[in-house]
């Protein structure tokens, strides 16, 4: 059994750091001050190298051992959400309409805590890379980091990440092999016809019927059985037609969906089906159309060996292990890493009474910070044993 390696003073220090991040949240692609706060803390931890401005505002701290060994990457996120906070505690967001409602402030703090442990217990072999990734919420960050020339010299043997998960016991470690989170994308469709007087709609081309047919056809692709290999969630998130001009038959419509399923291959097939539906229905109604796929997240493909390390790390700490039977339904762009490298994401229970992620009253529970740090540290000790 691994004892708690973190003192009360250390936990208080990290809690204060997390609350400062919470007070000054920044949206995806705008995390400059958050990144600088991270760099300032990392400089106190004596890493071998600090890389900044990775894929935008990303930061990586590299701790090198003297002997050859595996390269391990641990990733957290920097960005907040465009959500107005409803909490009234002292560390509430200073910026109207922006707040940390997914716990990225807590995830980043866990990596800072790991850096502080590595300062006093540097790796004897291999490399440990702590990546603070930008722009997770819009799905751009992981791709941007991997495409950055400064990242090209980093070739991880394993990549790991965690996500706090409300409605699970605090500190519980939630694991799953294969797909941990789904492939997710958003679809924007625009339809363009021809205006006419509302009394003479036959002289125009109104996209109203096409709009209805597309909603029925695309939502018809859903398979809501969680146990099914073809599980698919199709959600209509936005639709508009024409304007509030009662003498005009509309000529323009816009329709947005989110689509999520278990695998990248399945999502690729669904995208092809959607494209064909839009083309056929638009042609049927003599409409011009456009399609845009936006906010894409690859599914997290958890490697069996990486999951085994996570389970062993949890067991060494005597943490409660929960083996999930089906993937979580939310998207996470760490999947871009696990599609390319061996690795895994695991869940960290945030408490049964914790508000849900992305809710305006959510706040990362500081009591679970030490669990995340000890999990990552145990994984390092296991692989570098």
Beta strands, then each sheet from edge to edge (+ up, - down):
strand 1: 49-54
strand 2: 58-64
strand 3: 67-77
strand 4: 125-133
strand 5: 158-165
strand 6: 173-175
strand 7: 178-179
strand 8: 183-192
strand 9: 196-197
strand 10: 232-241
strand 11: 248-249
strand 12: 252-261
strand 13: 288-297
strand 14: 301-302
strand 15: 321-323
strand 16: 343-349
sheet 1: 1+ 2- 4+ 3+ 5+ 16+ 6- 15-
sheet 2: 7+ 14-
sheet 3: 10+ 12- 8+ 13-
sheet 4: 9+ 11-
end
